[in-house]
C-alpha cells in the first residue's frame, strides 16, 4: 500500500466512524464533551472526504520522511484524522502516541483503517526515536519539551496552542451571522486553536452592543440543543472572574452554557477561558483592530470574516475562513500556519476568501 492509498484508508475509516452512533457516548466520556457535542463535532468538523486528485496534490506538497512519529493533543479529538493523514502521506511508517487524556478516537481511527503502516504506541518513549520526523500537537510547552528530548538528526514539526479571531462588519450584524459564529464557538466547547474567542464588531458602540446580544441569543439557543461539557473547578473559577471583570467595567450576557462579554471602549483585550466564552470588542476604525491584533498576532491561527475588508485585517499567517466555517477547514495541510510553529512541508492555503 503506497502513501496515498494509506491516507485514503484513514479518510474512509473516519467517514465510517462519523455515522457510528455506538461511539458517541464513549467519546463523550473520553473527551468531556456532551454527547450532543460529540455528534456535532463528528458531523461538522471531521474532515470531509476529498477527491483522489486533491489527495494526490496534497501528497505532492508533503515532504517525505522515512518515519513519522505523531504526538497528539486531547483538545480536539477529530484533529487526529488530519494529523495522521498528513503523516501517512509523508511516510510509509507512522507511529502514533495519543494523549493520555483522550486516546479513544485515535485508537478507533487506527483500528478502522487497518493499515499496517500506522501503529498506535501509547507508551512510546521519544528518546527511542532514531530517525525521521516527530509531529507534535499541543501546548507550546509540550512542543518545547519534545524538542528537548529528541535525538540529533530527528526533525521536529511543532503545532502549538492558538486561538481564532472573528470580524463582523456593521452591515452584517444579523441573526444569521450570529448563528453561524455561534456554531464556530460551540464546536469542541471552544477548546481548539481555530475556536473564535475574540470578536471585533465594526462601527459605533451601539452596533457592538447589539451584536453581542444577538450572539448571546444564538449561543443560548444552540446551547439548549448542544449542552456544554462539564467544566473543571479551575475553568469555572476563571469564567466567574472573567464575568465579574466585565460586569464591573463593560457588559455581560450569560446563559447556562455560554458567556459574551463586551469590552469597554479603549480597554485592553481580556480573553476568557475556552468554555464558550467570547470577548467582543467594538472597533470604530480598522486601525483599532490592527492595534489590538498586534499583541495577539503570534497566537492567532484562524481569522473569520465574511468580506474582503475583514480578511485584509488578518495576520498574514492566519488561516482565513467564513463565519460558520472556522471549525471545518479544507484538508489542505496543517491548520496552523504560524511561521514560528509550523515546520511542516505542507502549509495551509491562506488566500483571500
MARMIMAR-154560 format. One line per field, with one value per residue (C-alpha): z, y, x; residue number from 0; chain; residue in three letters. Coordinates in nm, 4 decimals. Each point is the difference from the previous one (the first is absolute). Example, Ala and Ser with C-alpha at 12.3 -4.5 7.8 and 13.67 -1.06 7.14 Angstrom:
BEGIN
Z 0.7800, -0.0660
Y -0.4500, 0.3440
X 1.2300, 0.1370
seq 0, 1
mol A, A
type ALA, SER
***
This chain:
BEGIN
Z 0.0000, -0.1022, 0.2012, -0.1833, 0.0330, 0.3714, 0.0438, -0.1944, 0.2317, 0.3017, -0.1607, -0.0794, 0.3567, 0.1337, -0.2297, 0.1463, 0.3563, -0.0741, -0.0151, 0.2694, 0.2791, 0.2328, 0.0489, 0.1121, 0.3695, 0.0439, -0.1717, 0.2244, 0.3034, -0.1492, -0.1180, 0.2635, -0.2693, 0.0169, -0.2184, -0.2199, -0.0210, -0.1209, -0.2655, -0.1110, -0.0325, -0.1929, -0.2479, -0.0417, 0.0766, -0.1043, -0.3337, -0.2958, -0.2608, -0.2758, -0.3569, -0.1088, -0.1938, 0.3057, 0.2113, -0.2595, -0.0189, 0.3771, -0.0075, -0.2581, 0.2355, 0.2973, 0.0868, 0.0134, 0.3094, 0.0823, 0.3197, 0.1546, 0.3721, 0.0905, 0.3503, 0.0319, 0.2172, 0.1790, -0.0590, -0.3373, -0.0400, -0.3737, -0.0647, 0.0115, -0.3516, -0.1645, 0.1982, -0.1059, -0.3635, -0.0336, 0.1716, -0.2187, -0.3181, 0.1119, 0.1036, -0.0406, 0.3777, 0.2518, 0.3759, 0.2074, 0.3658, 0.1051, 0.2915, 0.3304, 0.0431, -0.3275, -0.1717, -0.1106, -0.3363, -0.1235, 0.0947, -0.1779, -0.3070, -0.0169, 0.0565, -0.2619, -0.2575, 0.0540, -0.1687, 0.1185, -0.0646, 0.2781, 0.3552, 0.3301, 0.2703, 0.3183, 0.1979, -0.2680, 0.1432, -0.2260, 0.1009, -0.2030, -0.3243, -0.2139, -0.3374, -0.1993, 0.1402, 0.3075, -0.0499, 0.3351, 0.0720, 0.3300, 0.2262, -0.0813, 0.3129, -0.1362, -0.3298, 0.1852, 0.2231, -0.2980, -0.1815, 0.2989, 0.0120, -0.3639, -0.1244, -0.2400, -0.3581, 0.0833, -0.1407, 0.1996, -0.1499, 0.2814, 0.0119, 0.3204, 0.1705, -0.1651, -0.0425, -0.2536, -0.0548, -0.1884, -0.1690, -0.0498, -0.2195, 0.1063, -0.2923, 0.0941, 0.3636, -0.0569, 0.1651, -0.2802, 0.0561, 0.3738, -0.0534, -0.2298, 0.2389, 0.2892, -0.1831, -0.0108, 0.3718, 0.1091, -0.1880, 0.2502, 0.2694, -0.1421, 0.0915, -0.3396, -0.1635, -0.2625, 0.2599, -0.0065, 0.3406, -0.1076, -0.2303, -0.1459, -0.0867, -0.2344, 0.0528, 0.2935, 0.3474, -0.0358, -0.2930, 0.2105, 0.2788, -0.2350, -0.1516, 0.3448, 0.0906, -0.3255, 0.0557, 0.3562, -0.1231, -0.2664, 0.2455, 0.2597, -0.2521, -0.1389, 0.3524, 0.0721, -0.2906, 0.0482, 0.3703, 0.1099, 0.1585, 0.3673, 0.1083, 0.2472, 0.3108, -0.1439, -0.3144, 0.1985, 0.2203, -0.2993, -0.1637, 0.3101, 0.0255, -0.3666, 0.0423, 0.3086, -0.1698, -0.2856, 0.2220, 0.1800, -0.3133, -0.3135, -0.0646, 0.0352, -0.1470, 0.1639, -0.0573, 0.1791, -0.2732, -0.1324, 0.0750, -0.2226, 0.1414, -0.1683, 0.0750, 0.0808, -0.2660, 0.0216, 0.2455, -0.0603, -0.1314, 0.2697, -0.1166, 0.2069, 0.0370, -0.2859, 0.1248, -0.2571, 0.1265, -0.2575, 0.0464, -0.2371, -0.0819, -0.1779, -0.2701, -0.1415, -0.2524, -0.1644, 0.1729, 0.3351, -0.1060, -0.1229, 0.3277, 0.2015, -0.2293, 0.0260, 0.3463, -0.0794, -0.3468, 0.1119, 0.1452, -0.2826, -0.2048, -0.1695, -0.1011, -0.0810, -0.2283, -0.2655, -0.2057, -0.1590, 0.2417, 0.2969, -0.1752, -0.0609, 0.3758, 0.0669, 0.0875, -0.3109, 0.1513, 0.1186, -0.1728, -0.1433, 0.0262, -0.0355, 0.3187, 0.0664, -0.1649, 0.2356, 0.1527, -0.3285, -0.2140, -0.3239, 0.0220, -0.1650, 0.2594, 0.3702, 0.1342, 0.1716, -0.2375, 0.2505, -0.1174, 0.3480, 0.0582, -0.3349, -0.1232, -0.2149, -0.3688, -0.0657, 0.0775, 0.0049, -0.2755, 0.1542, -0.3025, 0.0022, 0.0555
Y 0.0000, 0.3352, 0.3207, 0.1421, -0.3278, -0.0056, 0.3552, -0.0871, -0.2943, 0.2320, 0.2347, -0.2885, -0.1274, 0.3446, 0.0198, -0.3268, 0.1222, 0.3219, -0.1903, -0.2597, 0.0862, -0.2581, 0.2128, 0.3177, -0.0750, -0.1467, 0.3068, 0.2280, -0.1735, 0.0152, 0.3627, 0.1662, 0.1352, -0.0629, -0.2804, 0.2618, 0.1826, -0.3174, -0.0583, 0.3626, -0.0342, -0.3266, 0.1304, 0.3505, 0.0099, -0.3378, 0.0575, -0.0800, -0.2478, 0.1561, -0.1112, -0.2201, 0.2951, 0.2261, -0.2676, -0.0560, 0.3750, 0.0175, -0.2894, 0.1818, 0.2970, -0.2140, -0.0546, -0.3694, -0.1642, -0.3528, -0.0010, 0.2432, -0.0114, 0.1868, 0.1389, 0.0915, 0.2506, -0.0647, 0.3342, -0.0764, -0.3725, 0.0113, 0.1692, -0.3453, -0.0647, 0.2940, -0.0712, -0.3648, 0.0662, 0.2514, -0.2362, -0.2932, 0.2053, 0.0784, -0.3442, -0.3768, -0.0343, 0.1989, -0.0445, 0.1642, 0.0997, 0.1233, 0.2303, -0.1774, 0.2172, -0.1068, -0.3109, -0.1495, 0.1704, -0.0590, -0.3654, -0.0309, 0.1693, -0.2120, -0.3209, 0.0855, 0.0911, -0.3318, 0.1296, -0.1923, 0.3126, 0.1914, -0.1240, 0.1292, 0.0188, 0.1597, -0.0607, 0.1170, 0.1434, 0.2828, -0.0690, -0.3205, 0.1812, -0.0223, 0.1388, 0.1925, 0.2643, 0.0621, 0.1917, 0.1332, 0.1671, 0.1715, 0.2820, 0.1963, -0.1460, -0.3484, 0.0851, 0.1345, -0.3080, -0.2333, 0.2009, -0.0345, -0.3769, -0.0830, -0.1548, 0.1947, -0.0395, -0.0509, 0.2882, 0.1679, 0.1456, 0.1752, 0.1288, 0.1923, 0.1680, 0.2788, 0.1619, 0.1289, 0.3602, 0.1167, 0.3244, 0.1160, 0.2993, 0.2462, -0.1062, -0.3674, 0.0175, -0.2248, -0.3024, -0.2170, 0.1225, -0.0539, -0.3534, -0.0954, 0.1413, -0.1835, -0.3293, 0.0770, 0.0824, -0.3069, -0.2567, -0.1829, 0.2445, 0.2524, -0.2060, -0.0071, 0.2362, 0.0939, 0.0883, 0.3680, 0.1521, 0.3642, 0.1812, 0.3484, 0.1802, 0.2915, 0.3286, 0.2007, -0.1419, -0.0594, -0.2316, -0.2084, -0.0111, -0.1135, -0.2736, -0.1193, -0.0483, -0.1872, -0.2265, -0.0680, -0.0996, -0.2287, -0.1674, -0.0452, -0.1562, -0.2328, -0.0858, -0.1450, -0.2440, -0.0582, 0.0299, 0.0954, -0.2707, 0.0058, 0.2698, -0.0716, 0.2135, 0.2107, 0.0872, 0.0821, 0.2337, 0.1710, 0.0415, 0.1631, 0.2397, 0.0908, 0.0626, 0.2151, 0.2075, 0.0923, 0.0457, 0.2698, 0.1661, -0.0951, -0.2132, -0.3706, -0.2351, -0.3421, -0.3224, -0.3353, -0.1118, 0.3159, 0.3499, 0.3065, 0.2929, 0.3419, 0.1904, 0.3706, 0.2340, 0.0485, -0.2863, -0.2697, -0.3316, -0.2614, -0.3544, -0.2360, -0.3746, -0.2383, -0.0819, 0.1582, 0.3377, 0.2790, 0.3416, 0.2554, 0.3255, 0.2960, 0.1399, 0.3427, -0.0215, -0.2682, 0.1544, -0.0893, -0.3648, -0.0017, 0.1518, -0.2720, -0.2748, 0.0998, -0.1490, -0.3046, -0.0780, -0.2722, -0.1973, 0.0381, -0.3148, 0.0794, 0.3249, -0.0080, 0.2599, 0.0153, 0.2852, 0.1180, 0.2908, -0.2316, -0.2446, 0.2789, 0.0511, -0.3571, -0.0752, -0.1346, -0.3457, -0.0485, -0.2444, 0.1913, -0.1345, 0.1206, 0.0221, -0.3353, -0.1827, 0.0840, -0.3483, -0.1919, 0.0975, -0.1857, -0.2826, 0.1949, -0.0303, 0.0807, 0.2443, 0.1972, 0.2290, 0.2027, 0.0238, -0.0452, -0.3286, -0.1638, -0.1808, -0.2456, -0.0531, 0.0868, 0.3440, 0.0906, 0.2175, 0.3372, 0.2008, 0.2460, -0.1380
X 0.0000, 0.1543, -0.0226, -0.3005, -0.1905, 0.0793, -0.1288, -0.3137, -0.0627, 0.0157, -0.2537, -0.2340, 0.0295, -0.0885, -0.3001, -0.1288, 0.0595, -0.1869, -0.3280, 0.0702, -0.2388, 0.1539, 0.3133, -0.1779, -0.0452, 0.3521, 0.1463, -0.2051, 0.1496, 0.3500, -0.0057, -0.2155, -0.2332, -0.3717, -0.1363, -0.1652, 0.3322, 0.1711, -0.2669, 0.0322, 0.3774, -0.0174, -0.2542, 0.1360, 0.3716, 0.1366, 0.1714, -0.2213, 0.1207, 0.2089, 0.0530, 0.2885, 0.1398, -0.0067, 0.1635, 0.2722, 0.0622, 0.0282, 0.2458, 0.2131, 0.0305, 0.0993, 0.3667, 0.0851, 0.1448, 0.1131, -0.2083, -0.2468, -0.0778, -0.3201, -0.0607, -0.3672, -0.1840, -0.3296, -0.1730, -0.1616, -0.0549, -0.0710, 0.3367, 0.1565, -0.1270, 0.1787, 0.3170, 0.0086, -0.0907, 0.2836, 0.2404, -0.1038, 0.0386, 0.3536, 0.1126, -0.0424, 0.0280, -0.2066, 0.0210, -0.2734, 0.0134, -0.3436, -0.0653, -0.0551, -0.3091, -0.1630, 0.1247, -0.3327, -0.0522, 0.3579, -0.0346, -0.3357, 0.1440, 0.3146, -0.1940, -0.2616, 0.2646, 0.1810, 0.3149, 0.3092, 0.2062, -0.1812, 0.0516, -0.1329, 0.2702, -0.1413, 0.3216, 0.2407, 0.3226, 0.1181, 0.3591, -0.0270, -0.0916, 0.3128, -0.1065, -0.2533, -0.2316, -0.2101, -0.3252, -0.1179, -0.3337, -0.0744, 0.1055, 0.3136, 0.1569, -0.0690, 0.1658, 0.3049, 0.0214, -0.0157, 0.2662, 0.2314, -0.0459, 0.0752, 0.3207, 0.2205, -0.1158, -0.3694, -0.2013, -0.2768, -0.3147, -0.1847, -0.3567, -0.0672, -0.2928, -0.1951, -0.3386, -0.2474, -0.1081, -0.3088, -0.1021, -0.3594, -0.0784, -0.2671, -0.2201, 0.0251, -0.1058, -0.2983, -0.1577, 0.1385, 0.3555, -0.0331, -0.1345, 0.2881, 0.2589, -0.1670, 0.0583, 0.3727, 0.0038, -0.1940, 0.2094, 0.2259, -0.1190, 0.2499, 0.3081, 0.1685, 0.2474, -0.2610, -0.2639, -0.1052, 0.0540, 0.0249, -0.2420, 0.0434, -0.3223, 0.0566, -0.1778, -0.1331, -0.0417, -0.3738, 0.0720, 0.2384, -0.2550, -0.2750, 0.2127, 0.1116, -0.3668, -0.0659, 0.2993, -0.1136, -0.3458, 0.1479, 0.2379, -0.2742, -0.2385, 0.2646, 0.1132, -0.3443, 0.0434, 0.3721, 0.0849, 0.3472, 0.2120, 0.0850, 0.2473, 0.2766, 0.0366, 0.2834, -0.1956, -0.3129, 0.2015, 0.1594, -0.3390, -0.1439, 0.2943, -0.0371, -0.3720, 0.0520, 0.2701, -0.2298, -0.3024, 0.2010, 0.1417, -0.1910, -0.3073, -0.0708, -0.2593, -0.0068, -0.1912, 0.0378, 0.2438, 0.1670, 0.1211, 0.0415, 0.1967, 0.0114, 0.3174, -0.0265, 0.1394, 0.3734, 0.0529, 0.2625, -0.1243, -0.0611, -0.0658, -0.2099, 0.0533, -0.0846, -0.3483, -0.2328, 0.1167, 0.0283, 0.1554, -0.1514, 0.1777, -0.1533, 0.2301, -0.0768, 0.2849, 0.2100, 0.2999, -0.1590, -0.0165, 0.3589, 0.1182, -0.1726, 0.1269, 0.3653, 0.0379, -0.2123, 0.1378, 0.2459, -0.2935, -0.2522, -0.0494, -0.3314, -0.1702, -0.3707, -0.1546, -0.2686, 0.1434, 0.3240, 0.0326, 0.0112, 0.2311, 0.2530, 0.0262, 0.1124, 0.3638, 0.1749, 0.0503, -0.3600, -0.2305, -0.2943, -0.3532, -0.3530, -0.2028, -0.1608, 0.2898, 0.2861, -0.0125, -0.0108, 0.2990, 0.0729, 0.2503, 0.2822, 0.2743, 0.0460, -0.2562, 0.2755, 0.1900, 0.2013, 0.3613, 0.1432, -0.1800, -0.0670, 0.3058, -0.1940, 0.0529, -0.3651, -0.1404, -0.3695, -0.1417, -0.0761, -0.1139, -0.2854, -0.3460
seq 0, 1, 2, 3, 4, 5, 6, 7, 8, 9, 10, 11, 12, 13, 14, 15, 16, 17, 18, 19, 20, 21, 22, 23, 24, 25, 26, 27, 28, 29, 30, 31, 32, 33, 34, 35, 36, 37, 38, 39, 40, 41, 42, 43, 44, 45, 46, 47, 48, 49, 50, 51, 52, 53, 54, 55, 56, 57, 58, 59, 60, 61, 62, 63, 64, 65, 66, 67, 68, 69, 70, 71, 72, 73, 74, 75, 76, 77, 78, 79, 80, 81, 82, 83, 84, 85, 86, 87, 88, 89, 90, 91, 92, 93, 94, 95, 96, 97, 98, 99, 100, 101, 102, 103, 104, 105, 106, 107, 108, 109, 110, 111, 112, 113, 114, 115, 116, 117, 118, 119, 120, 121, 122, 123, 124, 125, 126, 127, 128, 129, 130, 131, 132, 133, 134, 135, 136, 137, 138, 139, 140, 141, 142, 143, 144, 145, 146, 147, 148, 149, 150, 151, 152, 153, 154, 155, 156, 157, 158, 159, 160, 161, 162, 163, 164, 165, 166, 167, 168, 169, 170, 171, 172, 173, 174, 175, 176, 177, 178, 179, 180, 181, 182, 183, 184, 185, 186, 187, 188, 189, 190, 191, 192, 193, 194, 195, 196, 197, 198, 199, 200, 201, 202, 203, 204, 205, 206, 207, 208, 209, 210, 211, 212, 213, 214, 215, 216, 217, 218, 219, 220, 221, 222, 223, 224, 225, 226, 227, 228, 229, 230, 231, 232, 233, 234, 235, 236, 237, 238, 239, 240, 241, 242, 243, 244, 245, 246, 247, 248, 249, 250, 251, 252, 253, 254, 255, 256, 257, 258, 259, 260, 261, 262, 263, 264, 265, 266, 267, 268, 269, 270, 271, 272, 273, 274, 275, 276, 277, 278, 279, 280, 281, 282, 283, 284, 285, 286, 287, 288, 289, 290, 291, 292, 293, 294, 295, 296, 297, 298, 299, 300, 301, 302, 303, 304, 305, 306, 307, 308, 309, 310, 311, 312, 313, 314, 315, 316, 317, 318, 319, 320, 321, 322, 323, 324, 325, 326, 327, 328, 329, 330, 331, 332, 333, 334, 335, 336, 337, 338, 339, 340, 341, 342, 343, 344, 345, 346, 347, 348, 349, 350, 351, 352
mol A, A, A, A, A, A, A, A, A, A, A, A, A, A, A, A, A, A, A, A, A, A, A, A, A, A, A, A, A, A, A, A, A, A, A, A, A, A, A, A, A, A, A, A, A, A, A, A, A, A, A, A, A, A, A, A, A, A, A, A, A, A, A, A, A, A, A, A, A, A, A, A, A, A, A, A, A, A, A, A, A, A, A, A, A, A, A, A, A, A, A, A, A, A, A, A, A, A, A, A, A, A, A, A, A, A, A, A, A, A, A, A, A, A, A, A, A, A, A, A, A, A, A, A, A, A, A, A, A, A, A, A, A, A, A, A, A, A, A, A, A, A, A, A, A, A, A, A, A, A, A, A, A, A, A, A, A, A, A, A, A, A, A, A, A, A, A, A, A, A, A, A, A, A, A, A, A, A, A, A, A, A, A, A, A, A, A, A, A, A, A, A, A, A, A, A, A, A, A, A, A, A, A, A, A, A, A, A, A, A, A, A, A, A, A, A, A, A, A, A, A, A, A, A, A, A, A, A, A, A, A, A, A, A, A, A, A, A, A, A, A, A, A, A, A, A, A, A, A, A, A, A, A, A, A, A, A, A, A, A, A, A, A, A, A, A, A, A, A, A, A, A, A, A, A, A, A, A, A, A, A, A, A, A, A, A, A, A, A, A, A, A, A, A, A, A, A, A, A, A, A, A, A, A, A, A, A, A, A, A, A, A, A, A, A, A, A, A, A, A, A, A, A, A, A, A, A, A, A, A, A, A, A, A, A, A, A, A, A, A, A, A, A, A, A, A, A, A, A, A, A, A, A
type UNK, UNK, UNK, UNK, UNK, UNK, UNK, UNK, UNK, UNK, UNK, UNK, UNK, UNK, UNK, UNK, UNK, UNK, UNK, UNK, UNK, UNK, UNK, UNK, UNK, UNK, UNK, UNK, UNK, UNK, UNK, UNK, UNK, UNK, UNK, UNK, UNK, UNK, UNK, UNK, UNK, UNK, UNK, UNK, UNK, UNK, UNK, UNK, UNK, UNK, UNK, UNK, UNK, UNK, UNK, UNK, UNK, UNK, UNK, UNK, UNK, UNK, UNK, UNK, UNK, UNK, UNK, UNK, UNK, UNK, UNK, UNK, UNK, UNK, UNK, UNK, UNK, UNK, UNK, UNK, UNK, UNK, UNK, UNK, UNK, UNK, UNK, UNK, UNK, UNK, UNK, UNK, UNK, UNK, UNK, UNK, UNK, UNK, UNK, UNK, UNK, UNK, UNK, UNK, UNK, UNK, UNK, UNK, UNK, UNK, UNK, UNK, UNK, UNK, UNK, UNK, UNK, UNK, UNK, UNK, UNK, UNK, UNK, UNK, UNK, UNK, UNK, UNK, UNK, UNK, UNK, UNK, UNK, UNK, UNK, UNK, UNK, UNK, UNK, UNK, UNK, UNK, UNK, UNK, UNK, UNK, UNK, UNK, UNK, UNK, UNK, UNK, UNK, UNK, UNK, UNK, UNK, UNK, UNK, UNK, UNK, UNK, UNK, UNK, UNK, UNK, UNK, UNK, UNK, UNK, UNK, UNK, UNK, UNK, UNK, UNK, UNK, UNK, UNK, UNK, UNK, UNK, UNK, UNK, UNK, UNK, UNK, UNK, UNK, UNK, UNK, UNK, UNK, UNK, UNK, UNK, UNK, UNK, UNK, UNK, UNK, UNK, UNK, UNK, UNK, UNK, UNK, UNK, UNK, UNK, UNK, UNK, UNK, UNK, UNK, UNK, UNK, UNK, UNK, UNK, UNK, UNK, UNK, UNK, UNK, UNK, UNK, UNK, UNK, UNK, UNK, UNK, UNK, UNK, UNK, UNK, UNK, UNK, UNK, UNK, UNK, UNK, UNK, UNK, UNK, UNK, UNK, UNK, UNK, UNK, UNK, UNK, UNK, UNK, UNK, UNK, UNK, UNK, UNK, UNK, UNK, UNK, UNK, UNK, UNK, UNK, UNK, UNK, UNK, UNK, UNK, UNK, UNK, UNK, UNK, UNK, UNK, UNK, UNK, UNK, UNK, UNK, UNK, UNK, UNK, UNK, UNK, UNK, UNK, UNK, UNK, UNK, UNK, UNK, UNK, UNK, UNK, UNK, UNK, UNK, UNK, UNK, UNK, UNK, UNK, UNK, UNK, UNK, UNK, UNK, UNK, UNK, UNK, UNK, UNK, UNK, UNK, UNK, UNK, UNK, UNK, UNK, UNK, UNK, UNK, UNK, UNK, UNK, UNK, UNK, UNK, UNK, UNK, UNK, UNK, UNK, UNK, UNK, UNK, UNK, UNK, UNK, UNK, UNK, UNK, UNK, UNK, UNK, UNK, UNK, UNK, UNK, UNK
***
